[in-house]
Amino acid sequence: MGEHHVIVHIPIELFGLNLSITNFVVILWLGAVFTFLFLVGAARCMKADGSGRFANLVESMLDFVRENVSDAFMGHHGAAWFPFVATIFFFILFSNLIGLIPVPGYFHAGTSNLNVTAVLAIIVFLVVQVVAVKRHGPMYYVKLLFPHSAPAWLRYTLMPFIELIGIFARPFSLAIRLFANMTAGHQIILVLLTGELIGVSYLLQHGILMKILAPVPLVGVVVMDGFEIFVAFIQAFIFALLTALYLGEALEESH
């Protein structure tokens, strides 16, 4: 699950934990740097009258995230949590797009490693739990596990187990969804590219028609690269959306 792509630069082991600096660590660092430069650069490029193409592009993306994610799912709490949600969106977006850098064997989407998506999902999970307890107190879990809307016989038998599974299924589904979608696309590109590299030498030996058909796998790679850019945006949007949804539920007045 992404481990076969790992290149260790500096091996580090501390108290039995593997803290080595790998290519995936470098990719995550780059994702964080690109996120910072993208947002700060846009703020500095904006002119006094609010104009500037790059600044307007970034502002339109921020407006999209605010209107369709944070405000849509958190209501009046959206403004307070917008920086958190927007940071998640852009960090995942750049971590996804880095996988399109044409350096085979080194650059992959940071989110194509299950360890990365699991950590992101756990961070969101912990933030949601802290927010819920801070806002509603420990009784939050009592109301959640024993919902008053359920019949009494069901409330004290199956519902606690069902709700508990639902709570822990959320980070699991967040991690698996992002990992699987980003891994699948790159595997298809690898298959098409490998087919092009292997197939060209074979097809060129079999007449003019085969010479014409030889570039077809490469065209497939170009098409898939364009599709992967779309997928990178969609997956970042979905992760940010679900984050806002979970936060919105934790911030609700009653449960």
Secondary structure, 3 states (H helix, E strand, C coil): CCHHHCCEEECCEECCEECCEEHHHHHHHHHHHHHHHHHHHHHHHCCCCCCCHHHHHHHHHHHHHHHHHHHHHHHHHHHHHHHHHHHHHHHHHHHHHHHHCCCCCCCCCHHHCHHHHHHHHHHHHHHHHHHHHHHHCCHHHHHHHCCCCCCHHHHCCCHHHHHHHHHHHHHHHHHHHHHHHHHHHHHHHHHHHHHHHHHHHHHCCCHHHHHHHCCHHHHHHHHHHHHHHHHHHHHHHHHHHHHHHHHHHHHCCCC
